[in-house]
Amino acid sequence: MRQRDIIPRIDTCSTNLPTLIDAGTVGWVGKVGEGYCFTSYTYFDKSGGTPHAIIQLEVQYCANDTGLTHGEVCGLISNMCQWYSLREFQHHAMCPMLVVSFICPKDARIIQAHHDGEKLVLQYSPLMSFENKETAPTSLFVRYLASMPIGLTSNTLCIR
């Protein structure tokens, strides 16, 4: 996939995100108590040839390494539902998603997800801190965000 084939579904967002709707994609995802989550960027291959998605979430929930936050799961599922509603991808059985989750105030994690037709499959990294510029895993996150999407998009087993 070439860089120009990827389009942002939602432009840079601000705190007014609950009112932002772009091409049927709602940026505001969820609110529980004092926490919230919104999608700041969603990237799809506009040709429909590659059904993978790269999602950037901004989350304000208490987080830990033992599980995902409510905001991360809601953001992921919301974007997955949007993806399944797009006509360009109807011939694909699944959508591998790469989610980069920025958790306030200065943590982040990488989530890989897909629905295999029966269950939601999630793999996620531990929380990584961006508190210190010297030790922040900036290059790791840049590599993931700029990566070429790979992964199966059908749930049929091919034996050769």
C-alpha positions in Angstrom: 0.0 0.0 0.0 1.4 3.4 -1.0 1.2 6.3 1.4 -1.2 8.3 -0.8 -3.7 5.4 -0.8 -4.3 5.9 2.9 -6.8 8.6 3.8 -7.7 9.9 7.3 -11.3 9.3 8.1 -11.3 11.9 10.9 -9.0 14.9 10.9 -7.3 16.2 13.9 -9.8 16.5 16.7 -10.3 18.9 19.6 -12.2 18.8 22.8 -15.4 19.5 20.8 -15.2 16.0 19.4 -18.6 14.7 20.5 -20.1 16.9 17.7 -17.7 15.7 15.0 -19.1 13.3 12.4 -17.2 12.5 9.2 -18.3 10.1 6.5 -20.5 8.2 9.0 -17.7 7.8 11.5 -18.5 9.3 14.9 -15.4 10.4 16.8 -16.9 10.3 20.3 -16.9 6.8 21.5 -17.8 6.6 25.2 -18.0 8.2 28.6 -18.2 6.4 32.0 -17.9 8.4 35.1 -15.1 11.0 34.6 -13.4 9.0 31.8 -13.9 9.3 28.0 -12.5 8.0 24.8 -12.4 9.3 21.2 -10.9 8.3 17.9 -8.5 11.0 16.7 -7.5 9.2 13.5 -8.8 6.3 11.5 -6.9 5.1 8.4 -8.4 2.8 5.7 -7.1 1.9 2.3 -9.6 3.9 0.1 -9.3 1.4 -2.7 -10.8 -1.4 -0.6 -8.1 -3.7 -1.6 -6.5 -3.9 1.8 -9.2 -4.0 4.5 -6.8 -3.3 7.4 -7.4 -0.3 9.6 -5.0 1.8 11.7 -6.8 3.5 14.6 -5.5 6.2 16.9 -7.4 6.5 20.2 -7.1 9.1 22.9 -8.4 7.7 26.2 -8.8 9.2 29.6 -9.4 6.3 32.0 -7.4 4.8 34.8 -5.3 2.1 33.1 -3.0 -0.8 34.1 -1.1 -3.7 32.5 -3.6 -6.4 33.4 -6.3 -5.4 30.9 -7.7 -2.9 28.5 -9.7 0.1 29.6 -13.4 0.5 28.9 -12.6 3.3 26.5 -10.1 1.2 24.6 -12.6 -1.7 24.1 -15.4 0.7 23.2 -13.2 2.6 20.8 -12.1 -0.6 19.1 -15.6 -2.1 18.8 -17.0 1.2 17.6 -14.4 1.4 14.8 -14.9 -2.2 13.9 -18.6 -1.7 13.5 -18.0 1.2 11.3 -15.6 -0.9 9.2 -18.1 -3.7 8.7 -20.7 -1.2 7.4 -18.4 0.0 4.6 -19.4 -1.3 1.2 -15.7 -1.4 0.0 -14.9 -4.1 2.4 -17.9 -6.4 2.1 -16.0 -9.1 0.3 -13.6 -9.5 3.3 -14.5 -11.7 6.2 -12.4 -9.8 8.8 -10.6 -6.6 9.4 -7.3 -6.7 11.2 -7.0 -3.5 13.2 -4.0 -1.9 14.7 -4.9 0.4 17.5 -2.5 2.9 19.1 -4.1 4.0 22.3 -2.8 7.1 24.0 -3.9 7.1 27.6 -3.9 10.3 29.6 -1.8 11.7 31.0 1.3 10.2 29.4 0.9 6.5 28.7 0.3 4.5 25.6 -0.1 1.0 24.3 -0.4 -0.9 21.1 -3.4 -3.2 20.4 -3.9 -5.6 17.6 -7.4 -6.9 17.1 -9.7 -8.8 14.7 -13.0 -10.6 14.9 -12.7 -14.2 13.6 -16.4 -14.7 13.0 -16.9 -16.2 16.5 -14.9 -14.1 18.9 -13.0 -10.8 19.3 -9.2 -11.6 19.3 -7.1 -9.0 21.2 -3.4 -8.8 21.7 -2.0 -5.8 23.5 1.3 -4.4 24.9 1.8 -3.3 28.4 1.4 0.4 29.1 4.5 2.4 28.0 5.3 5.8 29.5 6.0 8.9 27.6 6.7 10.8 30.9 10.5 11.1 30.1 11.5 12.2 26.6 14.8 10.3 26.9 13.2 6.9 27.6 9.9 7.3 25.8 9.3 4.5 23.1 8.6 7.1 20.4 10.4 5.2 17.6 8.4 2.0 18.4 5.1 3.9 18.1 6.2 5.7 14.9 7.2 2.3 13.3 3.8 0.8 14.2 1.8 3.9 12.9 3.8 3.9 9.6 3.8 0.2 9.1 2.4 -1.7 6.1 -0.7 -3.6 7.0 -0.5 -7.4 6.9 -2.7 -10.2 8.1 -5.4 -12.5 6.9 -8.8 -11.1 5.9 -10.6 -14.4 5.5 -11.3 -17.1 8.0 -10.8 -20.0 5.6 -7.9 -22.3 6.2 -5.7 -22.8 3.2 -3.6 -26.0 3.1 -1.0 -26.6 0.4 
